[in-house]
Amino acid sequence: MRIGEVAARSGASIRSIRYYEECGLLDPVRSGSGQRHYDESSVERVVIIKQLLAAGLGTTAVADVLPCLAEPATQTSSVTARLRVERDRLSVEIAERLATRDALDAIIDAAPPLPR
């Protein structure tokens, strides 16, 4: 399939898909005229890449994790250790965001009522 179809089905922009390719996260087949052609599994791969990036992982970490998602037996202790570091970093970030939300709630609750 062409890049536009992968974009439409995965919810990613064409620009993002090209970026994922530049980072080595996707490897489409090129036609003789240089057009990218993706197989069916590319759609799910793009969805997973987007989820990992949204979770706060960088493209280097995503590149380390993707092979393990496809074939868990390929996971190494160094990848597991890296995932633990990423998870712990996210846990700290989540706790900080929750504290910020709670502080905003306290400010909102202390504000005088808005006129109707």
Protein Blocks (a to p, Z undefined) as FASTA:
>chain_A
ZZklmmmmnopafklmmmmmmnopaccdddfkopacddfklmmmmmmmmmmmmnopafkl
mmmmmmmmmmmmlpcfklmmmmmmmmmmmmmmmmmmmmmmmmmmmmmmmpccddZZ
